[in-house]
Amino acid sequence: MSSEFSEFVDARVGPRGSLENLSQSEIDKLLDTGQGGVYPLFRRCALAVLNSGAPTDNAKDVFERYRDFDIRIVRHPWGVKLEMHNAPAAAFVDGQMIRGIKEHLFAVLRDVVFIANEIIASGRFDLTDSASITNAVFHVLRNARLLDYKARPNLVVCWGGHSIDAREYQYTKNVGYELGLRALDVCTGCGPGAMKGPMKGATIGHAKQRLEHSRYIGITEPGIIAAEPPNAIVTQLAIMPDIEKRLEAFVRMAHGIVVFPGGAGTAEEILYLTGILLDPANKAQPFPVVLTGPKESAAYFEHVLRFVEGVLGSEAVRRFTLIIDDPPEVARRMVRGMDAVREFRRKASDSYNFNWLLSIRPEFQRPFEVTHASMRQLNLHREQPVHELAANLRRAFSGIVTGNVKEAGIQAIESLGPYELTGDPSLMRALDELLAAFVAQQRMRLPGSTYRPVYRLVG
């Protein structure tokens, strides 16, 4: 191993907790650095995990800084090891890789291999068919052992920004603490900010109640993992193939959702959830959703709810409960909501750990490839079913997230300029007001950095 004072480290590590053995064909794919192999994807995700805790959300900067990073599979009679060159030194302490980071690293290896071989290459799943996509999501989560829990519904999915300020971050910890005191487990996007805070608070609540085997679940995808690497509290990590399957994993595992302040990514999640809850097939589904933050964040939710109601109608906001500056009430609302979820699933004979009965239409499942052309072609007009408009608005915000923090999006913006969005004038005005509010509140990047818009409204 290289000097402990260096920014870079060479090391060889064995597996911990996720993957002990690989077949010859799996190793061959991981060693293939061409477009047909999975090595480029594995390298990117592994570097993101090793870089956890870095003060930047710019994937392009991360990959440029560690452009000489290399990671290889080394076979041994007793299994496999990973050999790394020029790895981030922050992942090691006294010459040893931090155990939590090692677990996350081998979780990445497990999921990259499983998705490449069992989901994509096996031919078992038709990823253009809605039911088959859901089945694929289930198999990835099952393989990651995220569905092993056998008890009453208690999983709260928490959404929110990775670059929130100190007051909002403390509030997410306070809510997590109240959830933990009530024996509720936490699932987030696994990164910093509003993804870390609830987990951190929940650990204290669980410890005070002497609860063992509590769950701190992180769900991510390759495009966002560099900007939002897994935080240290995550005990179970899953890498989904894309953002759409990540979002489906969240809503099918959740027994309730808490939304904290955020930016474009949080707006994308809210629109995704809104579109699903507006589906008539889901009208009877109990699904507790709380939007919450400290009193200083009330304006954020006012902007978001005004936008949602203005473009999708009053019914869209009726499925949400807004609670400002009251962590205990957030937790109590989740407990009450989960009682209804349990009763509904029990009567319907549906699984407690994976919501099979939730209807998710294909427009929310099909991956959206963000390009300048696809963003310009989005149907942002009112003459369409409201759930389809919600799906297209979700895609618009997904594109903005791509331009903000994903390496390919950042490079496309630098080369071709901002994405262009066009649609009904009234809808464009509402979208412009919301995005302008996000910029004014510094919700598009880490606080203190200058934001250069990656979008331009032309209709």
C-alpha positions in Angstrom: 0.0 0.0 0.0 1.2 3.5 -0.8 2.2 6.1 1.8 -0.6 7.0 4.3 0.2 10.7 3.6 -0.6 10.4 -0.1 -4.0 11.4 -1.5 -3.9 8.1 -3.4 -3.6 4.5 -2.2 -2.8 1.1 -3.8 -4.5 -1.8 -2.0 -5.9 -5.3 -2.2 -9.1 -6.1 -0.3 -11.2 -9.2 0.2 -15.0 -9.3 0.2 -17.2 -8.5 3.2 -20.8 -9.5 3.3 -22.0 -9.4 -0.3 -20.1 -11.5 -2.8 -17.6 -14.2 -2.2 -17.3 -16.0 -5.5 -17.6 -15.2 -9.2 -17.8 -17.4 -12.2 -15.2 -17.3 -15.0 -17.6 -15.6 -17.3 -18.5 -13.0 -14.7 -14.8 -12.2 -14.1 -14.2 -12.0 -17.9 -17.0 -9.4 -18.2 -15.5 -7.4 -15.3 -12.1 -7.5 -16.8 -13.4 -6.4 -20.2 -12.7 -2.6 -20.5 -14.5 -2.2 -23.8 -18.1 -1.2 -24.4 -19.3 -4.9 -24.2 -17.9 -5.4 -20.7 -19.1 -4.1 -17.4 -15.7 -2.9 -16.1 -16.3 0.8 -17.0 -19.6 0.8 -15.0 -18.1 -1.1 -12.1 -15.1 1.3 -12.0 -17.3 4.4 -11.9 -19.5 3.0 -9.1 -16.6 1.7 -7.1 -14.8 5.1 -7.3 -17.9 6.8 -6.1 -18.2 4.6 -3.1 -14.5 5.0 -2.2 -14.9 8.8 -2.5 -17.7 8.9 0.0 -17.7 12.1 2.1 -16.0 14.3 -0.6 -17.2 17.9 -0.6 -18.2 18.0 -4.2 -21.4 16.9 -6.1 -19.8 17.3 -9.5 -19.3 13.9 -11.0 -17.0 15.2 -13.7 -14.7 16.7 -11.1 -14.6 13.4 -9.2 -13.7 11.3 -12.2 -11.2 13.8 -13.5 -9.4 14.0 -10.1 -9.1 10.2 -9.9 -8.6 9.6 -13.7 -5.7 7.2 -12.9 -7.8 5.1 -10.6 -7.9 1.4 -11.5 -9.6 -1.6 -10.0 -9.2 -5.3 -10.9 -10.6 -8.7 -9.9 -7.9 -11.0 -8.6 -8.8 -14.7 -8.3 -7.8 -16.8 -5.3 -8.5 -20.5 -4.5 -10.9 -19.3 -1.8 -12.7 -16.6 -3.9 -12.0 -13.2 -5.2 -10.2 -10.0 -4.1 -10.2 -6.5 -5.5 -6.9 -4.9 -6.4 -6.9 -1.1 -6.6 -4.4 1.5 -7.8 -4.6 5.2 -7.0 -7.7 4.8 -4.9 -8.9 7.7 -2.6 -6.9 7.6 0.6 -9.9 8.8 2.6 -11.4 5.3 2.3 -8.6 3.8 4.5 -7.6 4.2 8.1 -4.2 3.0 9.4 -3.7 1.0 6.2 -7.0 -0.8 6.2 -10.1 0.0 4.2 -13.0 1.2 6.4 -15.3 -1.7 7.0 -18.5 0.1 5.9 -16.9 1.3 2.7 -15.7 -2.3 2.0 -19.3 -3.5 2.4 -20.6 -0.9 0.0 -17.8 -1.7 -2.5 -18.7 -5.3 -2.6 -22.4 -4.5 -2.8 -21.6 -2.5 -5.9 -19.8 -5.5 -7.3 -22.7 -7.8 -6.4 -25.3 -5.6 -8.1 -23.3 -4.8 -11.2 -22.7 -8.5 -11.8 -26.2 -9.5 -11.1 -27.8 -6.8 -13.3 -25.5 -7.5 -16.2 -25.9 -11.3 -16.1 -29.3 -12.0 -14.7 -31.4 -8.9 -15.7 -30.0 -7.8 -19.0 -28.1 -10.7 -20.6 -30.3 -13.6 -19.4 -33.3 -12.9 -21.6 -35.6 -13.6 -18.6 -36.9 -10.0 -18.5 -38.6 -8.0 -21.2 -37.6 -4.5 -20.1 -40.1 -3.0 -22.5 -43.0 -4.7 -20.6 -44.4 -3.1 -17.5 -44.9 -6.3 -15.4 -41.5 -7.6 -16.4 -39.8 -4.3 -15.3 -41.5 -4.6 -11.9 -40.3 -8.3 -11.7 -36.7 -7.2 -12.5 -36.8 -4.5 -9.8 -38.0 -7.2 -7.3 -35.2 -9.6 -8.3 -32.5 -6.9 -7.9 -33.8 -6.1 -4.4 -34.2 -9.7 -3.4 -30.7 -10.5 -4.5 -29.4 -7.6 -2.4 -31.4 -9.1 0.5 -33.4 -6.0 1.0 -36.6 -8.0 1.2 -35.7 -10.4 4.0 -37.5 -8.4 6.7 -40.4 -10.4 8.1 -42.4 -8.2 10.5 -45.0 -5.4 10.6 -44.7 -2.7 8.0 -42.2 -0.1 9.4 -40.1 1.3 6.5 -40.1 5.0 5.9 -38.6 6.2 2.7 -37.1 9.7 3.1 -36.4 12.0 0.1 -34.8 15.4 0.1 -31.8 17.3 -1.1 -28.1 16.3 -0.7 -27.0 19.9 -0.4 -29.4 21.3 2.3 -28.2 23.9 4.8 -27.3 23.2 8.4 -30.7 24.1 9.9 -32.6 21.7 7.5 -30.0 19.0 8.0 -30.5 19.2 11.8 -34.3 19.0 11.2 -33.9 15.8 9.2 -32.0 14.3 12.1 -34.7 15.3 14.5 -37.3 13.6 12.4 -35.2 10.5 12.1 -34.8 10.4 15.9 -38.6 10.5 16.3 -39.0 7.7 13.7 -36.4 5.7 15.5 -38.1 6.1 18.9 -41.2 4.6 17.3 -39.3 1.6 15.9 -39.5 2.7 12.3 -36.7 1.9 9.9 -35.3 4.3 7.3 -34.6 4.0 3.5 -33.1 6.9 1.5 -31.1 7.6 -1.6 -28.1 6.8 0.5 -26.1 10.0 0.0 -25.4 13.1 2.2 -27.8 15.8 3.4 -31.5 14.7 3.7 -30.5 11.2 2.9 -28.0 10.9 5.8 -29.8 13.0 8.4 -32.8 10.8 9.0 -30.6 7.7 9.3 -28.3 9.5 11.8 -31.2 10.5 13.9 -32.8 7.1 13.7 -29.7 5.4 15.0 -30.0 7.4 18.3 -33.8 6.6 18.6 -33.2 2.9 17.9 -30.3 2.8 20.4 -32.5 4.4 23.2 -35.2 1.8 22.6 -32.5 -0.9 22.6 -33.6 -2.1 19.1 -31.4 -4.5 17.3 -31.2 -5.3 13.6 -32.6 -1.9 12.6 -32.4 -1.2 8.8 -30.7 1.8 7.2 -31.3 1.1 3.5 -29.7 3.0 0.6 -30.9 2.8 -3.0 -29.0 4.5 -5.7 -28.1 4.1 -9.4 -24.9 4.5 -11.5 -25.8 8.0 -12.9 -26.2 9.6 -9.5 -23.8 7.7 -7.2 -20.8 9.9 -7.8 -22.7 13.0 -6.8 -24.4 11.2 -3.9 -22.1 8.4 -2.7 -23.4 6.1 0.1 -23.1 7.7 3.5 -21.4 5.8 6.4 -24.7 4.8 8.1 -26.1 2.8 5.3 -26.1 -0.9 6.3 -27.9 -2.3 3.2 -27.1 -0.9 -0.2 -28.6 -1.6 -3.6 -27.6 -0.3 -7.0 -30.5 -0.2 -9.4 -29.9 -0.1 -13.2 -31.4 3.4 -13.8 -33.3 6.2 -12.1 -36.7 4.9 -13.1 -36.1 1.5 -11.5 -34.6 3.2 -8.4 -37.8 5.3 -8.0 -39.9 2.1 -8.5 -37.9 0.4 -5.8 -38.5 3.2 -3.4 -42.3 3.2 -3.8 -42.7 -0.5 -3.8 -40.7 -1.0 -0.6 -42.0 2.0 1.2 -44.8 1.9 3.8 -44.7 5.6 4.0 -42.7 8.5 2.5 -41.3 11.7 4.2 -40.1 14.4 1.8 -37.7 17.0 3.1 -36.6 20.2 1.3 -34.4 19.7 -1.8 -34.0 20.9 -5.3 -34.6 19.5 -8.8 -34.1 15.9 -7.8 -36.6 16.1 -5.0 -39.1 17.8 -7.3 -38.6 14.9 -9.7 -39.4 12.4 -6.9 -42.5 14.4 -5.9 -43.8 14.5 -9.5 -43.1 10.8 -9.9 -45.1 10.0 -6.8 -47.8 12.4 -7.7 -48.3 10.8 -11.1 -48.6 7.4 -9.5 -51.0 8.5 -6.8 -53.2 10.2 -9.4 -53.6 6.9 -11.2 -57.3 5.8 -10.6 -56.0 2.3 -10.0 -54.3 3.5 -6.9 -57.1 5.5 -5.4 -57.9 2.9 -2.7 -54.2 2.4 -1.7 -53.3 3.9 1.7 -49.9 5.6 1.1 -48.9 8.1 3.8 -46.8 11.0 2.4 -45.6 13.8 4.6 -43.8 16.9 3.3 -41.9 18.5 6.1 -39.1 20.9 7.1 -38.2 23.5 9.7 -40.2 26.8 9.6 -37.4 28.4 7.6 -38.2 26.0 4.8 -41.9 26.7 4.6 -41.5 28.8 1.4 -39.9 25.8 -0.4 -43.0 23.7 0.1 -45.3 26.6 -0.7 -43.5 26.9 -4.1 -43.6 23.2 -4.8 -47.3 22.7 -3.8 -48.4 25.8 -5.7 -46.6 24.4 -8.8 -48.1 20.9 -8.4 -51.6 22.2 -7.9 -51.3 24.7 -10.7 -50.2 22.3 -13.3 -51.8 19.0 -12.1 -54.9 20.2 -10.2 -56.1 20.3 -6.6 -56.5 16.5 -6.4 -52.7 16.1 -6.8 -52.0 17.8 -3.5 -54.7 16.0 -1.5 -52.6 12.9 -1.1 -49.9 14.9 0.7 -49.8 16.1 4.3 -47.7 19.2 5.0 -46.2 19.4 8.5 -43.9 22.3 9.3 -41.4 22.2 12.2 -43.0 19.3 14.2 -40.8 16.1 14.0 -42.9 14.2 16.6 -46.1 14.7 14.5 -44.3 13.6 11.4 -43.5 10.3 13.1 -46.9 9.9 14.6 -48.4 10.5 11.1 -46.2 7.7 9.7 -47.3 5.3 12.5 -51.0 5.9 11.9 -50.5 5.6 8.1 -48.7 2.3 8.5 -51.5 0.8 10.5 -53.7 1.5 7.4 -51.1 0.1 5.1 -50.8 -3.1 7.1 -54.6 -3.6 7.2 -55.0 -3.0 3.5 -52.2 -5.4 2.5 -53.4 -8.0 5.0 -56.9 -7.9 3.5 -55.6 -7.9 -0.1 -53.0 -10.7 0.7 -50.3 -8.5 -0.7 -46.7 -8.6 0.5 -45.6 -6.3 3.3 -42.1 -5.9 1.9 -42.9 -5.3 -1.8 -46.1 -3.5 -2.9 -47.1 -5.6 -5.9 -50.6 -4.1 -6.1 -49.4 -0.5 -6.7 -50.1 0.4 -10.3 -47.1 2.0 -12.1 -47.7 2.8 -15.7 -45.1 2.3 -18.4 -44.4 6.0 -18.8 -43.0 6.0 -15.3 -40.9 2.9 -15.9 -39.3 3.5 -19.3 -35.8 4.9 -19.0 -35.6 8.5 -20.2 -32.3 9.2 -22.1 -31.5 12.8 -21.4 -30.3 14.6 -24.5 -30.8 18.1 -25.9 -33.2 16.6 -28.5 -35.2 14.5 -26.0 -35.6 17.5 -23.6 -36.8 19.7 -26.4 -39.3 17.1 -27.5 -40.9 16.6 -24.1 -44.7 17.0 -24.2 -45.3 19.8 -21.7 -48.8 20.7 -22.7 -52.0 20.4 -20.8 -53.9 18.5 -23.5 -53.0 15.1 -22.1 -54.1 12.9 -19.1 -52.8 14.4 -15.9 -50.7 11.4 -15.0 -48.9 11.6 -18.4 -48.2 15.3 -17.8 -46.8 14.4 -14.4 -44.6 11.8 -16.1 -43.3 14.3 -18.6 -42.6 16.9 -16.0 -40.7 14.3 -14.0 -38.6 13.7 -17.1 -37.9 17.4 -17.4 -36.6 17.6 -13.8 -34.6 14.4 -14.4 -32.9 16.2 -17.3 -32.1 19.2 -15.0 -30.6 16.8 -12.4 -28.5 15.2 -15.2 -27.2 18.6 -16.3 -26.4 19.6 -12.8 -24.5 16.6 -11.4 -24.1 13.7 -13.8 -20.8 13.6 -15.8 -22.4 13.0 -19.2 -24.9 15.8 -18.7 -22.3 18.2 -17.5 -20.2 17.5 -20.6 -23.2 17.9 -22.9 -24.1 21.3 -21.4 -20.5 22.5 -21.7 -20.5 21.4 -25.4 -24.0 22.3 -26.6 -25.3 24.8 -24.1 -28.4 24.6 -21.8 -31.2 22.1 -22.5 -34.3 23.8 -24.0 -37.8 23.1 -22.7 -41.0 24.2 -24.6 -44.7 23.9 -23.7 -47.9 25.7 -22.8 -47.0 29.4 -21.9 -48.9 29.1 -18.5 -47.1 25.9 -17.7 -43.8 27.3 -18.7 -44.3 30.4 -16.5 -45.1 28.1 -13.5 -42.0 26.0 -14.2 -39.9 29.1 -14.5 -41.1 30.5 -11.2 -40.4 27.2 -9.4 -36.9 26.8 -10.9 -36.1 30.5 -10.2 -37.1 29.9 -6.6 -34.8 26.9 -6.4 -31.9 28.9 -7.7 -32.6 31.8 -5.3 -32.7 29.4 -2.4 -29.4 27.8 -3.6 -31.0 24.4 -4.0 -29.4 23.5 -7.3 -25.8 23.0 -6.0 -23.8 22.8 -2.9 -24.2 26.1 -0.9 -21.6 28.7 -1.7 -21.1 27.6 -5.3 -22.3 29.7 -8.3 -25.1 28.1 -10.2 -25.2 28.2 -14.0 -28.6 27.2 -15.3 -28.6 24.0 -17.4 -32.0 24.7 -18.9 -33.7 27.4 -21.0 -37.4 27.8 -21.3 -38.3 28.6 -24.9 -42.1 28.2 -25.0 
